[in-house]
Structures are given as structure tokens and as C-alpha cells.
Amino acid sequence: MFNYILRRVLTSIPLLIGITIISFTVIHLAPGEPTDMITDMNPEVSAESRQRLRELYGLDKPLYIQYINWSSRLLKLDFGYSFSPDQRAVLDKILERLPITILINVLSLLLILIVAIPIGVASAARQYSLFDKITTVFVFIGFATPTFWLALLLMILFGIKLPWLPISGMRSLNFNQLSAWGMFLDYARHLIMPVFVSAFGGLAGLSRYTRANMLEVIRQDYITTARAKGLSERVVIFKHALRNALLPVITILGLSVPGLIGGSVIFESIYAIPGMGQLFYQSVMSRDYPVIMGILVIGAVLTLFGNLIADISYSMADPRIKYR
């Protein structure tokens, strides 16, 4: 197993390099530069001042030179400094927001696993039943509902019409005056809507994948043999069928990691959550290249790590799979 993990890590390095090259090229091909945010709103800025700003940020150099300079700093885990007025270190800005984004995404994945897999298994075991038809409608609604629209509806319903949940931020104004248990409840209330919005589409998709895989597995001959031996339906479904049906589901979970991270940009901006998604949106709007590249690199690393965890989980779901 150790040798397999080492090989995967080594093969991920050229893939990560390719991701950085494409990302670096694309963001620099977009119209406008960071200096435009400073100079366009000031008609008194001269052409010489504009050029000095471009030289200060290193934008006057050829693109490949800019990439070499940036990547050489990245090897030392130096993401550079933000182009924004605070000029803080990029790594510091990301690290202070990364835990919130990871927390929401982990809670979303747990919610998807806890809810979607049982729904998919139950739908397959009771094919064409009323429960199966209801969950099918739920799946279609989940696929068709835009994330931003759902977030706005929940804000109107639970934040304004029924003021049960806060609609922005991670803490209330009186947070520091609350007890430890009160602080925990305050965090939980702020997380309910973002976590649900983040997980809603994944719930629909994964439950459908689980159902389809379970239907394929329970038609196999060894399932018929297990039933012929007199095993209970619960044992047949959960011990013999589910483990084999989980392999494609694990693959889908690994591939869902970048979708969850990308979705953070939407719901963190809507709910004013100070996470990595909101920082990415603000950086794109201000053309803050170092912060954009830093977030893309960390997102790519998390995605590759998620795929590695999914591959390792295969051997846990199916003992026949061995990695050497």
C-alpha cells in the first residue's frame, strides 16, 4: 500500500504542474490587468505611472518568465503577496479562510453519505414502489435546481419569512457573550443552510447512482444463490450486494470533491461566509493573480488528495482489490 501511495503522489506532480500552467495562462489571457483597478478610476494617472505599476507587479515581463518566477517561489511554499491594498501574504489570506471551506465541504460529504446511500439502497430494494417514485421526483428536482436559486429561496423562507436561521456570516453579533454551548449552537445555526445547499445536488446524484448500481448487483447470480440459502433479505442487501455496489459510488465521491470546492464560490458569496470560495470570487473581480493562483493550486491538491482517498477506499469496500 505504501508503494502505491508513493507512486500516486509522484505521478500527481506532473499533473499538478500541468494544472498550474493552464491556469496561469488562462487567467493572464483574460481582459484587463490588476493595475486597471487602480488606474482606470483615476483620470490623472499618467502612462508612466501605469508602466511603473506594471513593472512593480512584474506584469511587464513575458508570460513564461512570470510563470517561472511564480513557480520558483511556489517550490519554497511562497505564494507571493496579494495585489490588493492590504498586500498581505497570499498563504496567510488563504489559510485563515481554508478551514471554514473545508468544514462546510466535509459536513456536506458526510450528509451526502448518510442520506444518499440509504435512499439509493431502499429505492433499489423496493423498485417501482411509492418510495422509489418519490425519490425519483426528488432526484429530478435536485438535478434541475440551480444552487444560487435554492440558496436565495432558503434565505427568504427561513431567514426572513420564518426568522429561524441567520442568513449571512458565521457568527452572530453577540457571539462573544455566549456560553461555550451557545457558541456551538450559533455556529451550527449559521452552517445549516450553506451545508444543505452545498449537499443538495450531491444528494440527488449519489442516491441515483447508488440505486442504479444496486439494481445491477442484486440481479447477479450470487445474490440469487444467497437468497436460495435462506439468508434474510437484510443480510443479502447490506452484506453481499451493498459492498459490491459501493465501488462506482466511491468513484463518484472522489470526483465530487472539485464540484464541492467550486460550489463554495456560489454559496459562500451568497451567505457572506468568509471562506476560500468568497476569497476566490473577490480575487477574480479584482484580478488579484497571486491569490487566484494560490487558491487554484490548493484546490487542485485537495482534488488529487480526494481521488487518492477514493482509490484507497476501494480496498476497504472490496477485499479482493490489493494495491502493491
C-alpha positions, 0 to 999 in steps of 0.5 A, spaced: 500 500 500 505 504 501 508 503 494 502 505 491 501 511 495 508 513 493 507 512 486 500 516 486 503 522 489 509 522 484 505 521 478 500 527 481 506 532 480 506 532 473 499 533 473 499 538 478 504 542 474 500 541 468 494 544 472 498 550 474 500 552 467 493 552 464 491 556 469 496 561 469 495 562 462 488 562 462 487 567 467 493 572 464 489 571 457 483 574 460 481 582 459 484 587 463 490 587 468 490 588 476 493 595 475 486 597 471 483 597 478 487 602 480 488 606 474 482 606 470 478 610 476 483 615 476 483 620 470 490 623 472 494 617 472 499 618 467 502 612 462 508 612 466 505 611 472 501 605 469 508 602 466 511 603 473 505 599 476 506 594 471 513 593 472 512 593 480 507 587 479 512 584 474 506 584 469 511 587 464 515 581 463 513 575 458 508 570 460 513 564 461 518 568 465 512 570 470 510 563 470 517 561 472 518 566 477 511 564 480 513 557 480 520 558 483 517 561 489 511 556 489 517 550 490 519 554 497 511 554 499 511 562 497 505 564 494 507 571 493 503 577 496 496 579 494 495 585 489 490 588 493 491 594 498 492 590 504 498 586 500 498 581 505 501 574 504 497 570 499 498 563 504 496 567 510 489 570 506 488 563 504 489 559 510 485 563 515 479 562 510 481 554 508 478 551 514 471 554 514 471 551 506 473 545 508 468 544 514 462 546 510 465 541 504 466 535 509 459 536 513 456 536 506 460 529 504 458 526 510 450 528 509 451 526 502 453 519 505 448 518 510 442 520 506 444 518 499 446 511 500 440 509 504 435 512 499 439 509 493 439 502 497 431 502 499 429 505 492 433 499 489 430 494 494 423 496 493 423 498 485 417 501 482 414 502 489 411 509 492 418 510 495 422 509 489 417 514 485 418 519 490 425 519 490 425 519 483 421 526 483 426 528 488 432 526 484 429 530 478 428 536 482 435 536 485 438 535 478 434 541 475 435 546 481 440 551 480 444 552 487 444 560 487 436 559 486 435 554 492 440 558 496 436 565 495 429 561 496 432 558 503 434 565 505 427 568 504 423 562 507 427 561 513 431 567 514 426 572 513 419 569 512 420 564 518 426 568 522 429 561 524 436 561 521 441 567 520 442 568 513 449 571 512 456 570 516 458 565 521 457 568 527 452 572 530 453 579 533 453 577 540 457 571 539 462 573 544 457 573 550 455 566 549 456 560 553 461 555 550 454 551 548 451 557 545 457 558 541 456 551 538 449 552 537 450 559 533 455 556 529 451 550 527 445 555 526 449 559 521 452 552 517 445 549 516 443 552 510 450 553 506 451 545 508 444 543 505 445 547 499 452 545 498 449 537 499 443 538 495 445 536 488 450 531 491 444 528 494 440 527 488 446 524 484 449 519 489 442 516 491 441 515 483 447 512 482 447 508 488 440 505 486 442 504 479 448 500 481 444 496 486 439 494 481 445 491 477 448 487 483 442 484 486 440 481 479 447 477 479 447 470 480 450 470 487 445 474 490 440 469 487 444 463 490 444 467 497 437 468 497 436 460 495 440 459 502 435 462 506 439 468 508 434 474 510 433 479 505 437 484 510 443 480 510 443 479 502 442 487 501 447 490 506 452 484 506 453 481 499 450 486 494 451 493 498 459 492 498 459 490 491 455 496 489 459 501 493 465 501 488 462 506 482 459 510 488 466 511 491 468 513 484 463 518 484 465 521 491 472 522 489 470 526 483 465 530 487 470 533 491 472 539 485 464 540 484 464 541 492 470 546 492 467 550 486 460 550 489 463 554 495 464 560 490 456 560 489 454 559 496 459 562 500 458 569 496 451 568 497 451 567 505 457 572 506 461 566 509 468 568 509 471 562 506 476 560 500 470 560 495 468 568 497 476 569 497 476 566 490 470 570 487 473 577 490 480 575 487 477 574 480 473 581 480 479 584 482 484 580 478 488 579 484 493 573 480 497 571 486 491 569 490 487 566 484 493 562 483 494 560 490 487 558 491 487 554 484 493 550 486 490 548 493 484 546 490 487 542 485 491 538 491 485 537 495 482 534 488 488 529 487 488 528 495 480 526 494 481 521 488 487 518 492 482 517 498 477 514 493 482 509 490 484 507 497 477 506 499 476 501 494 480 496 498 476 497 504 469 496 500 472 490 496 477 485 499 479 482 493 482 489 490 490 489 493 494 495 491 502 493 491 
